[in-house]
Amino acid sequence: MGISVRNEGTKVNSNINVTPMVDVMLVLLIIFMVITPMLQNKVAVDMAKVENPTPMPDADKEDAIVVAITRDGGVFLGQNKVATSELGGLVRDKLADTPGKEIFIRADARAQFRAVEDAIDAVRTAGVDEVGLLTNKREGPGGLGGGQ
């Protein structure tokens, strides 16, 4: 009886081929670069800056209902531009399954007060009790006086 010895150990390649891994990483990078701007669900507004803003962590949740008012008086519910007269009905429809939820208002610092007031009135007539006005924290020293 003969014993045959196999030399499979000499065929083992101990080098790591990183080319497929680099290809996959580049594809993932491209996917994230394309999708990330689409995840932005906010209308660009320059919100008012205040000294002591009240934290509102619920405004950053995915299911938060945010109304944005731009400088030119445009009203947006999420990403969709709506007329102020339609805002109450649309908010009422969104709140049909979750009554008592808070609505958040993101108004541009230079928006006309009348546009902001009309949007708040439309939201309040939809049956919303809690309305949060979102602001940014003022950075750096100085207040309204601006003295140095």
Backbone torsions as a table, in degrees:
resi	resn	phi	psi	omega
1	MET	NA	132.1	180.0
2	GLY	-110.0	145.8	178.1
3	ILE	-104.0	124.9	177.4
4	SER	-96.5	135.1	-178.8
5	VAL	-105.7	130.3	-179.8
6	ARG	-101.3	135.4	-179.4
7	ASN	-102.4	56.7	-179.3
8	GLU	-76.7	-23.3	-178.8
9	GLY	-65.5	-25.0	-179.7
10	THR	-78.2	-15.4	-179.4
11	LYS	-89.5	-6.8	-175.9
12	VAL	-71.4	130.0	177.4
13	ASN	-100.4	116.8	-176.3
14	SER	-93.2	3.3	178.5
15	ASN	-83.8	140.4	179.1
16	ILE	-92.0	129.2	177.1
17	ASN	-90.8	107.1	-175.1
18	VAL	-92.9	-5.8	-177.7
19	THR	-58.9	-47.1	177.9
20	PRO	-63.2	-34.8	179.6
21	MET	-66.7	-42.1	178.7
22	VAL	-63.8	-40.5	177.9
23	ASP	-60.4	-45.4	179.9
24	VAL	-64.6	-42.3	179.8
25	MET	-63.9	-40.0	178.2
26	LEU	-66.1	-38.7	176.8
27	VAL	-64.3	-43.7	178.1
28	LEU	-63.1	-39.6	178.1
29	LEU	-61.7	-43.8	178.6
30	ILE	-64.2	-41.3	178.8
31	ILE	-61.4	-45.9	-179.8
32	PHE	-66.2	-35.8	178.9
33	MET	-67.2	-31.8	179.9
34	VAL	-80.4	-39.0	-173.7
35	ILE	-81.7	-32.3	-174.9
36	THR	-56.1	-45.5	177.7
37	PRO	-63.9	-27.6	179.1
38	MET	-72.4	-22.0	-179.9
39	LEU	-76.5	-15.6	178.5
40	GLN	-69.7	110.7	-176.4
41	ASN	-109.2	30.1	-178.0
42	LYS	-121.0	143.3	173.8
43	VAL	-81.3	137.7	-177.4
44	ALA	-73.5	112.8	174.7
45	VAL	-134.5	148.4	177.1
46	ASP	-95.2	94.1	-174.0
47	MET	-71.9	157.9	178.5
48	ALA	-63.3	146.7	179.2
49	LYS	-106.2	132.7	-177.9
50	VAL	-129.8	162.7	-179.0
51	GLU	-73.6	-49.0	-175.1
52	ASN	-125.5	78.8	179.9
53	PRO	-71.6	149.2	175.3
54	THR	-84.6	125.7	179.5
55	PRO	-64.7	134.5	177.7
56	MET	-130.8	78.7	-177.1
57	PRO	-66.6	-22.0	-180.0
58	ASP	-67.9	-19.7	-178.8
59	ALA	-70.1	-21.8	-178.5
60	ASP	-90.1	-4.1	179.5
61	LYS	-71.3	155.4	-178.1
62	GLU	-65.9	-32.8	-176.5
63	ASP	-91.7	8.5	179.2
64	ALA	-70.1	140.2	177.5
65	ILE	-98.3	114.6	-175.1
66	VAL	-119.4	128.9	175.2
67	VAL	-107.7	125.9	-179.8
68	ALA	-112.1	138.7	176.2
69	ILE	-119.5	120.5	-178.1
70	THR	-86.1	173.2	-177.8
71	ARG	-60.2	-35.9	-178.4
72	ASP	-85.7	6.5	176.1
73	GLY	93.4	5.0	177.3
74	GLY	-69.2	138.7	-179.3
75	VAL	-112.1	129.2	-178.8
76	PHE	-123.5	134.3	171.5
77	LEU	-107.0	102.9	-170.4
78	GLY	71.6	-120.3	177.4
79	GLN	-99.5	-8.0	-172.4
80	ASN	-93.9	127.6	176.8
81	LYS	-76.9	131.6	-178.7
82	VAL	-132.8	159.1	173.1
83	ALA	-80.1	148.3	-179.8
84	THR	-60.1	-33.1	179.7
85	SER	-68.0	-26.0	179.8
86	GLU	-91.3	-12.8	-173.2
87	LEU	-60.3	-44.3	-178.6
88	GLY	-59.4	-45.8	180.0
89	GLY	-65.1	-40.0	179.5
90	LEU	-67.1	-40.0	177.2
91	VAL	-65.9	-40.8	178.1
92	ARG	-60.2	-40.3	178.1
93	ASP	-65.3	-39.9	179.5
94	LYS	-69.2	-30.1	-178.2
95	LEU	-91.8	6.6	-176.5
96	ALA	-60.1	-36.7	-178.0
97	ASP	-93.7	-16.2	-179.7
98	THR	-132.5	79.3	179.1
99	PRO	-70.0	154.7	177.5
100	GLY	81.0	12.0	-179.1
101	LYS	-82.4	152.5	-179.7
102	GLU	-86.6	140.2	175.9
103	ILE	-106.0	141.8	-178.7
104	PHE	-113.4	137.0	-179.9
105	ILE	-110.5	123.9	174.3
106	ARG	-112.0	99.9	-177.4
107	ALA	-107.5	141.7	175.2
108	ASP	-65.7	143.9	-177.8
109	ALA	-63.1	-25.9	-178.6
110	ARG	-105.0	12.0	177.1
111	ALA	-70.0	150.6	177.4
112	GLN	-68.3	138.7	-178.2
113	PHE	-60.3	-33.2	-179.4
114	ARG	-60.9	-41.1	179.9
115	ALA	-66.0	-40.3	178.8
116	VAL	-67.8	-43.5	179.4
117	GLU	-62.8	-42.1	178.6
118	ASP	-64.2	-38.8	178.5
119	ALA	-66.2	-42.2	178.4
120	ILE	-64.9	-41.7	177.7
121	ASP	-61.5	-41.9	179.8
122	ALA	-64.5	-39.2	178.9
123	VAL	-68.7	-41.0	-179.5
124	ARG	-67.2	-34.5	177.7
125	THR	-71.0	-16.8	176.4
126	ALA	-79.3	-2.3	177.6
127	GLY	98.9	15.6	-179.5
128	VAL	-86.4	127.7	179.2
129	ASP	-91.9	-35.3	-175.8
130	GLU	-106.8	118.3	176.5
131	VAL	-123.0	122.0	179.0
132	GLY	-104.7	129.1	177.7
133	LEU	-97.5	115.8	-176.6
134	LEU	-85.1	137.4	178.4
135	THR	-137.8	171.1	174.0
136	ASN	-108.2	154.8	176.6
137	LYS	-80.0	133.9	177.7
138	ARG	-70.8	130.2	-179.3
139	GLU	-98.6	142.9	173.8
140	GLY	86.4	173.9	-178.7
141	PRO	-77.8	165.1	175.1
142	GLY	98.9	153.3	177.7
143	GLY	-125.4	-140.8	-179.1
144	LEU	-71.8	-28.2	179.3
145	GLY	-68.5	-35.5	176.4
146	GLY	68.2	18.8	-179.3
147	GLY	-79.0	143.8	178.0
148	GLN	-118.4	NA	NA
